Amino acid sequence: MNSGANVNPEETFWSPAIRGLVPYVPGEQPQIPHLIKLNTNENPYPPSPQVVQAIAAAARQGLQLYPDPRATALREAVAAYHGIHADQVFAGNGSDEVLAHAFFAFFRHGRPLLMPDVTYSFYQVYCGLYGIAFEVVPLDAQMQIQVADYARADPLAIGGVVIANPNAPTGCALSLAAIEQLLQSQPRRVVLVDEAYVDFGGDSAISLIERYPNLLVVHTLSKSRSLAGLRVGFAAGQRHLIEALERVKDSFNSYPLSRLALAGAVAAYEDRAHFEQTRFAVMHSREGLTLALEDLGFEVLPSRANFILVRHPRRDAALLAAALRERGILVRHFKLPRVAQYLRISVGTPQQCEALVQALGEILAA
């Protein structure tokens, strides 16, 4: 007799909260030969050779032992680069894990978390996972964040603020003066600034953490350090914020970063020349790609990231994405309000950008 014949597994075995979750959908990672992959904002250049050497050395010794649960060497490297103290740095398994811990640590006040209506979609996923109410604040007509829209008369009326700067998927960036205005408007709540793309032309708010006890800045090594496959991220803030993140981490996973990840991440910070060379190469290609697409009639938002958000006034974005895919080129199309007619295009090598422009020219001419 099959006692579970009439059982609905989802209703029977899942926790009630799980049934209502709407998970994040990552960018497609197909295994197609000779694909030009411009859909997930990866760096088109490999990491520093020093990273590969450091990982190989770490693999030859010590893997039978747990890694450093405090990621001391990495925190010291990050702190030295940004001119802060190591105890003002928290390291985690990619910035997504760091963000998840921050949402749990700082935004469960029973008040809505404020975020842009067009931004990194994982923010709303975290809210669903942790039962955090949220309120979206519309970007303006030029798809820009207006920090004055986040001010509230009652400083305790909200649970906090999270923004990406440069914003994703728009690529538009706020000045440090605007970030300060936002921080000053919310003295009783944490303002989280997600700077995944800041090394491609933005101004980091890490320089402000000594002055603002409510500021938490999150970075990733996936983009500008070419380490998307290694999964390393960090947060910077005053010590009381870092301690809260450590409490969450050590209640969840005391060893989030492997010995290989720690070794590679430290080496990435040690090779500043490679970092500068590759990030400037991406920025140079971004400017050239922007001009080339504008020549084809595309509207391109001003970007300080390693991607651009574009639309063509006379062509459907989904059809353009499909036509590019037929030619072996992947870009990202979001079926979301306000951006459904845009394509987000990661900046590739000069050769990849040239192939994209050529393909779009042929599609538009057909």
C-alpha positions as CSV (number, residue, x, y, z in Angstrom):
1,M,0.0,0.0,0.0
2,N,1.3,3.4,-1.0
3,S,0.5,5.6,2.0
4,G,1.6,8.7,0.1
5,A,-0.5,8.2,-3.0
6,N,-2.8,11.1,-2.3
7,V,-0.2,13.4,-0.8
8,N,0.7,16.7,-2.3
9,P,4.5,16.9,-1.5
10,E,4.6,20.7,-1.7
11,E,1.8,21.1,0.8
12,T,2.9,18.2,3.0
13,F,6.6,18.6,3.2
14,W,7.4,22.2,2.5
15,S,7.4,24.9,5.2
16,P,4.5,27.3,4.5
17,A,6.9,30.2,3.9
18,I,8.6,28.3,1.1
19,R,5.5,27.9,-1.0
20,G,5.1,31.7,-1.4
21,L,8.7,32.4,-2.3
22,V,9.5,33.8,-5.8
23,P,13.2,32.9,-6.3
24,Y,15.8,35.0,-8.1
25,V,16.4,33.9,-11.7
26,P,20.1,34.0,-12.6
27,G,21.3,34.9,-16.0
28,E,21.5,32.0,-18.4
29,Q,24.8,30.0,-18.4
30,P,24.5,27.8,-21.5
31,Q,27.3,25.5,-22.6
32,I,27.4,26.4,-26.3
33,P,30.7,26.5,-28.2
34,H,31.9,29.9,-29.5
35,L,29.1,31.7,-27.8
36,I,29.5,35.4,-27.2
37,K,28.2,35.7,-23.7
38,L,27.1,39.3,-22.8
39,N,24.2,38.5,-20.5
40,T,25.6,38.2,-16.9
41,N,28.0,41.1,-16.4
42,E,31.1,38.9,-16.1
43,N,34.5,40.4,-16.8
44,P,35.6,39.5,-20.3
45,Y,39.2,39.3,-19.1
46,P,40.7,36.5,-16.9
47,P,41.9,37.2,-13.4
48,S,45.5,38.0,-12.5
49,P,48.0,35.2,-13.1
50,Q,48.9,35.7,-9.5
51,V,45.4,34.6,-8.5
52,V,45.8,31.3,-10.4
53,Q,49.2,30.7,-8.8
54,A,47.9,31.4,-5.3
55,I,45.0,29.1,-5.8
56,A,47.3,26.3,-7.0
57,A,49.6,26.8,-4.1
58,A,46.7,26.7,-1.6
59,A,45.4,23.5,-3.3
60,R,48.8,21.8,-2.6
61,Q,48.7,22.3,1.1
62,G,46.2,22.6,4.0
63,L,43.0,21.4,2.4
64,Q,42.5,18.9,5.1
65,L,42.1,21.9,7.5
66,Y,39.3,24.4,7.8
67,P,39.9,27.8,6.4
68,D,40.3,30.9,8.6
69,P,36.7,31.7,9.8
70,R,37.6,35.4,10.1
71,A,39.1,35.7,6.6
72,T,41.9,37.7,8.3
73,A,44.3,38.0,5.4
74,L,41.5,39.0,3.0
75,R,40.0,41.6,5.4
76,E,43.5,43.1,5.9
77,A,44.0,43.3,2.1
78,V,40.7,44.9,1.5
79,A,41.3,47.3,4.4
80,A,44.7,48.3,3.1
81,Y,43.3,49.0,-0.4
82,H,40.5,51.2,0.9
83,G,42.3,52.9,3.7
84,I,40.2,51.5,6.6
85,H,40.6,49.1,9.4
86,A,40.4,45.3,9.0
87,D,37.7,45.2,11.8
88,Q,35.6,47.4,9.5
89,V,35.4,44.6,6.9
90,F,33.2,41.5,6.7
91,A,33.9,38.8,4.1
92,G,31.4,36.3,2.7
93,N,30.7,33.8,-0.1
94,G,30.0,36.3,-2.8
95,S,28.2,39.6,-2.3
96,D,24.9,37.8,-2.5
97,E,25.6,36.0,0.7
98,V,26.8,39.3,2.3
99,L,23.6,41.0,1.2
100,A,21.5,38.2,2.5
101,H,23.1,38.4,6.0
102,A,22.7,42.2,5.9
103,F,19.0,42.0,5.1
104,F,18.5,39.6,8.1
105,A,20.7,41.7,10.4
106,F,19.4,45.2,9.7
107,F,16.0,45.3,7.9
108,R,13.6,43.2,10.0
109,H,12.1,46.2,11.9
110,G,8.5,45.6,11.0
111,R,8.7,48.7,8.7
112,P,9.1,48.7,4.9
113,L,12.5,48.7,3.4
114,L,12.9,51.3,0.6
115,M,14.5,50.4,-2.7
116,P,14.2,51.6,-6.3
117,D,11.5,50.1,-8.5
118,V,14.1,49.2,-11.1
119,T,17.1,47.6,-9.4
120,Y,18.8,44.3,-8.6
121,S,15.8,41.9,-8.3
122,F,17.4,39.8,-5.6
123,Y,16.5,42.5,-3.1
124,Q,12.9,41.7,-3.2
125,V,13.7,38.0,-3.0
126,Y,15.5,38.5,0.2
127,C,12.5,40.4,1.5
128,G,10.3,37.4,0.7
129,L,12.7,35.0,2.3
130,Y,13.0,36.9,5.6
131,G,9.5,38.3,5.8
132,I,10.6,41.9,5.3
133,A,8.0,44.4,4.1
134,F,9.3,46.7,1.3
135,E,8.3,49.8,-0.7
136,V,9.6,50.6,-4.1
137,V,10.5,54.2,-4.9
138,P,10.2,54.9,-8.7
139,L,13.2,56.1,-10.7
140,D,12.6,59.4,-12.4
141,A,11.7,59.6,-16.1
142,Q,15.5,59.5,-17.0
143,M,15.8,56.2,-15.0
144,Q,17.7,57.9,-12.3
145,I,17.5,57.6,-8.5
146,Q,16.3,60.7,-6.8
147,V,17.5,60.5,-3.2
148,A,15.0,63.2,-2.0
149,D,12.2,60.6,-2.7
150,Y,13.6,58.5,0.2
151,A,13.1,61.1,2.9
152,R,10.4,60.5,5.5
153,A,9.2,62.9,8.2
154,D,9.4,60.1,10.8
155,P,12.9,58.6,10.9
156,L,11.5,55.3,12.2
157,A,8.8,55.0,9.6
158,I,10.9,52.7,7.4
159,G,13.1,49.7,8.0
160,G,16.1,50.9,6.0
161,V,17.2,51.8,2.5
162,V,19.0,49.6,-0.1
163,I,20.3,51.0,-3.4
164,A,22.8,49.7,-6.0
165,N,25.3,52.4,-7.0
166,P,25.9,52.2,-9.9
167,N,22.4,50.9,-10.2
168,A,21.6,47.7,-11.9
169,P,20.3,47.2,-14.5
170,T,20.5,50.8,-15.5
171,G,24.2,51.5,-14.9
172,C,23.5,55.0,-13.7
173,A,25.4,56.3,-10.7
174,L,24.9,58.7,-7.9
175,S,27.5,61.1,-6.6
176,L,29.0,60.9,-3.1
177,A,27.1,64.1,-2.3
178,A,23.8,62.4,-3.2
179,I,24.8,59.4,-1.1
180,E,25.5,61.7,1.9
181,Q,22.1,63.4,1.4
182,L,20.5,59.9,1.6
183,L,22.5,59.0,4.7
184,Q,21.6,62.2,6.5
185,S,17.9,61.7,5.7
186,Q,17.9,58.3,7.5
187,P,20.0,58.7,10.6
188,R,18.1,56.0,12.5
189,R,18.2,53.2,9.9
190,V,20.9,51.4,7.9
191,V,21.5,52.6,4.4
192,L,23.0,49.8,2.3
193,V,24.9,50.8,-0.8
194,D,25.6,47.9,-3.1
195,E,28.7,48.8,-5.1
196,A,29.1,45.7,-7.3
197,Y,30.0,47.8,-10.3
198,V,31.7,50.9,-8.7
199,D,35.2,50.1,-10.0
200,F,34.0,50.8,-13.5
201,G,33.7,54.6,-13.0
202,G,31.7,55.2,-9.9
203,D,32.7,56.8,-6.6
204,S,32.8,54.4,-3.6
205,A,31.0,55.4,-0.5
206,I,33.6,53.4,1.6
207,S,35.3,56.8,2.1
208,L,32.2,57.9,4.1
209,I,32.0,55.1,6.6
210,E,33.9,56.9,9.4
211,R,31.4,59.7,9.4
212,Y,28.2,57.7,9.1
213,P,27.4,54.9,11.5
214,N,24.3,53.9,9.4
215,L,26.3,53.2,6.2
216,L,27.1,49.7,5.0
217,V,28.8,49.3,1.6
218,V,28.9,45.9,-0.1
219,H,31.4,44.9,-2.8
220,T,32.0,41.8,-4.9
221,L,35.2,40.4,-6.5
222,S,33.1,38.9,-9.3
223,K,33.1,41.9,-11.6
224,S,36.2,44.2,-11.6
225,R,38.5,41.5,-10.2
226,S,37.3,38.8,-12.7
227,L,36.5,36.3,-9.9
228,A,32.8,35.5,-10.6
229,G,33.7,31.8,-10.4
230,L,35.4,32.1,-7.0
231,R,32.5,33.6,-5.0
232,V,34.0,36.3,-2.8
233,G,32.3,39.5,-1.5
234,F,32.7,41.8,1.4
235,A,31.0,44.6,3.4
236,A,32.5,47.7,4.9
237,G,31.1,49.7,7.7
238,Q,31.6,50.8,11.3
239,R,32.4,48.1,13.8
240,H,28.9,47.7,15.2
241,L,27.5,46.8,11.7
242,I,30.3,44.3,11.0
243,E,29.7,42.7,14.4
244,A,26.0,42.2,13.5
245,L,27.0,40.5,10.3
246,E,29.5,38.3,12.1
247,R,26.7,37.2,14.5
248,V,24.5,36.2,11.5
249,K,27.4,34.4,9.7
250,D,28.4,32.4,12.8
251,S,24.8,31.4,13.3
252,F,24.6,30.1,9.7
253,N,28.1,29.1,8.4
254,S,31.3,29.9,10.2
255,Y,33.4,28.9,7.2
256,P,31.9,30.6,4.1
257,L,35.1,31.0,2.2
258,S,37.4,28.1,1.3
259,R,41.2,28.2,1.5
260,L,41.2,28.5,-2.3
261,A,38.9,31.4,-2.4
262,L,40.7,33.2,0.3
263,A,44.1,32.7,-1.4
264,G,42.8,33.8,-4.8
265,A,41.0,36.9,-3.4
266,V,44.1,38.1,-1.5
267,A,46.2,37.7,-4.6
268,A,43.7,39.7,-6.7
269,Y,44.2,42.6,-4.3
270,E,47.9,42.3,-4.4
271,D,48.1,42.6,-8.2
272,R,46.9,46.2,-8.6
273,A,48.4,46.6,-12.0
274,H,46.3,43.8,-13.5
275,F,43.1,45.2,-11.8
276,E,43.7,48.7,-13.2
277,Q,44.6,47.5,-16.7
278,T,41.5,45.3,-17.1
279,R,39.0,47.7,-15.5
280,F,40.2,50.6,-17.8
281,A,40.0,48.2,-20.8
282,V,36.3,47.5,-19.9
283,M,35.6,51.2,-19.5
284,H,37.2,52.1,-22.8
285,S,35.2,49.4,-24.6
286,R,32.0,50.6,-22.9
287,E,32.4,54.1,-24.3
288,G,33.1,52.7,-27.8
289,L,30.2,50.4,-27.7
290,T,27.9,53.2,-26.5
291,L,28.9,55.4,-29.5
292,A,28.5,52.5,-31.9
293,L,25.0,51.6,-30.7
294,E,23.9,55.2,-30.7
295,D,25.0,55.3,-34.4
296,L,22.6,52.4,-35.0
297,G,19.8,54.4,-33.4
298,F,19.8,52.9,-29.9
299,E,19.1,55.0,-26.8
300,V,21.8,54.2,-24.3
301,L,21.6,55.2,-20.6
302,P,24.7,56.7,-19.2
303,S,26.6,53.9,-17.5
304,R,29.3,53.7,-14.9
305,A,29.2,49.9,-14.8
306,N,30.5,47.0,-17.0
307,F,27.2,46.9,-18.9
308,I,24.9,49.3,-20.7
309,L,21.1,49.4,-20.8
310,V,19.8,50.2,-24.3
311,R,16.6,50.3,-26.3
312,H,15.7,50.9,-29.9
313,P,12.7,53.2,-30.5
314,R,11.4,51.1,-33.4
315,R,12.4,47.5,-32.5
316,D,11.0,45.2,-29.8
317,A,13.7,44.3,-27.3
318,A,12.6,40.6,-26.9
319,L,12.8,40.1,-30.7
320,L,16.2,41.7,-30.8
321,A,17.4,39.5,-28.0
322,A,16.1,36.4,-29.8
323,A,17.7,37.5,-33.1
324,L,21.0,37.9,-31.4
325,R,20.7,34.5,-29.8
326,E,20.3,33.0,-33.2
327,R,23.6,34.5,-34.1
328,G,25.3,33.1,-31.0
329,I,25.2,36.3,-28.9
330,L,23.5,36.4,-25.5
331,V,22.3,39.6,-23.9
332,R,19.8,40.0,-21.0
333,H,16.2,40.9,-21.5
334,F,14.0,41.5,-18.5
335,K,10.2,41.0,-18.8
336,L,9.6,43.6,-16.1
337,P,7.7,46.9,-16.0
338,R,9.6,49.9,-17.3
339,V,12.5,47.9,-18.7
340,A,10.7,45.4,-20.9
341,Q,11.9,47.3,-24.0
342,Y,15.5,47.5,-22.9
343,L,18.4,45.1,-23.3
344,R,21.2,44.9,-20.8
345,I,24.4,44.3,-22.6
346,S,27.6,43.3,-20.7
347,V,30.7,45.0,-22.0
348,G,32.9,42.4,-23.7
349,T,36.3,42.5,-25.3
350,P,36.7,44.8,-28.3
351,Q,36.2,41.8,-30.6
352,Q,33.0,40.8,-28.9
353,C,31.7,44.3,-28.9
354,E,32.5,44.5,-32.7
355,A,30.7,41.3,-33.3
356,L,27.6,42.5,-31.4
357,V,27.5,45.8,-33.3
358,Q,27.8,44.0,-36.6
359,A,25.1,41.5,-35.7
360,L,22.7,44.3,-34.6
361,G,23.4,46.3,-37.8
362,E,22.4,43.2,-39.9
363,I,19.3,42.6,-37.8
364,L,18.2,46.2,-38.1
365,A,18.8,46.3,-41.8
366,A,16.8,43.1,-42.5
